[in-house]
């Protein structure tokens, strides 16, 4: 439950930062051509803020997985339990397995979210030179 609140705090911050990054002249132009607030938010501001929000969303699983790993120190289990057992026994194998497992899960989650971000924001790469 605490990790959920931690993740929400990170997400709220990225959404607020994204909405603040929309230039004033863009919102003024949308208002000038007749967009109401709800339509302006969905059709103008959200596409502009989506890359910032997606970056914040990518931070959440990385930080949460690292906290889960450290959570074994207070007895919550998970891959971090391998770290604590390895250190208690003076045995390197569980430490390495726990580290590799945590990194693999993190890379998988980040790669999946990067894939989703690229699907949702095709315009972010449209101007890049190949």
C-alpha positions in Angstrom: 0.0 0.0 0.0 2.8 2.4 0.8 4.4 1.7 -2.6 1.2 2.8 -4.2 1.2 6.1 -2.5 4.9 6.5 -3.4 4.1 5.8 -7.1 1.2 8.2 -7.1 3.4 10.9 -5.6 5.8 10.4 -8.5 3.0 10.3 -11.1 1.3 13.4 -9.8 4.6 15.3 -9.9 5.2 14.3 -13.6 1.7 15.2 -14.6 1.9 18.6 -13.0 5.3 19.3 -14.5 4.0 18.2 -17.9 1.0 20.5 -17.7 3.2 23.4 -16.6 5.5 22.8 -19.6 2.7 23.8 -22.0 3.6 27.3 -23.4 1.1 30.0 -22.6 0.8 31.1 -26.2 -0.4 27.5 -27.1 -3.2 27.6 -24.5 -4.1 31.1 -25.5 -4.3 30.1 -29.2 -6.5 27.2 -28.3 -8.8 29.4 -26.4 -8.9 32.0 -29.2 -10.0 29.5 -31.7 -12.9 28.3 -29.5 -11.6 25.3 -27.6 -13.4 24.9 -24.3 -11.3 23.9 -21.3 -12.0 20.1 -21.5 -11.4 19.9 -25.2 -8.3 22.1 -24.9 -6.9 19.7 -22.2 -7.5 16.6 -24.2 -6.6 17.7 -27.8 -4.0 20.4 -27.2 -2.3 20.1 -23.8 -2.3 16.3 -23.4 -0.4 15.6 -26.7 2.2 18.2 -25.7 2.6 16.9 -22.1 2.5 13.2 -23.0 6.3 12.8 -23.4 6.9 14.4 -20.0 4.2 12.3 -18.4 5.6 9.1 -20.0 9.1 9.9 -18.7 7.6 10.2 -15.2 5.7 6.9 -15.7 9.0 5.2 -16.7 10.6 6.3 -13.4 7.9 4.7 -11.3 8.6 1.0 -11.9 12.3 1.5 -11.6 12.1 3.2 -8.2 9.4 0.8 -7.0 11.4 -2.3 -8.0 14.4 -0.8 -6.1 12.3 -0.2 -3.1 10.9 -3.7 -3.2 14.5 -5.0 -3.2 15.4 -2.9 -0.2 12.1 -3.8 1.5 13.6 -7.2 2.4 15.5 -5.4 5.1 12.2 -4.9 7.0 11.0 -8.4 6.3 8.7 -7.9 3.3 10.4 -10.6 1.2 10.8 -10.3 -2.6 14.1 -10.4 -4.5 15.7 -8.3 -1.8 15.5 -11.4 0.4 18.2 -12.9 -1.6 20.5 -10.0 -0.8 19.9 -10.3 2.9 20.3 -14.1 3.0 23.6 -13.7 1.0 25.0 -11.1 3.3 23.9 -13.1 6.4 25.5 -16.3 5.1 28.5 -14.6 3.5 27.5 -16.4 0.3 27.9 -14.4 -3.0 25.6 -16.4 -5.2 22.2 -15.2 -3.7 23.5 -11.6 -3.8 24.4 -11.9 -7.5 21.1 -13.7 -8.4 19.1 -11.0 -6.5 20.9 -8.2 -8.3 20.6 -9.8 -11.7 16.9 -10.5 -11.1 16.2 -6.9 -9.9 18.0 -5.5 -12.9 16.3 -7.9 -15.4 12.8 -7.0 -14.0 13.6 -3.3 -14.1 14.9 -3.4 -17.7 11.9 -5.4 -18.8 9.5 -3.0 -17.2 11.3 0.0 -18.6 11.6 -1.5 -22.1 7.9 -2.3 -22.1 7.0 1.3 -21.0 9.4 2.7 -23.6 7.7 0.7 -26.3 4.3 2.0 -25.2 5.6 5.5 -25.1 6.9 5.2 -28.7 3.5 4.0 -29.8 1.7 6.8 -28.1 4.0 9.6 -29.2 5.0 8.9 -32.8 5.5 12.6 -33.4 8.3 12.7 -30.9 10.6 10.9 -33.3 9.2 12.3 -36.6 11.8 15.0 -36.9 14.8 13.0 -35.9 17.5 12.3 -38.6 18.4 8.7 -39.2 
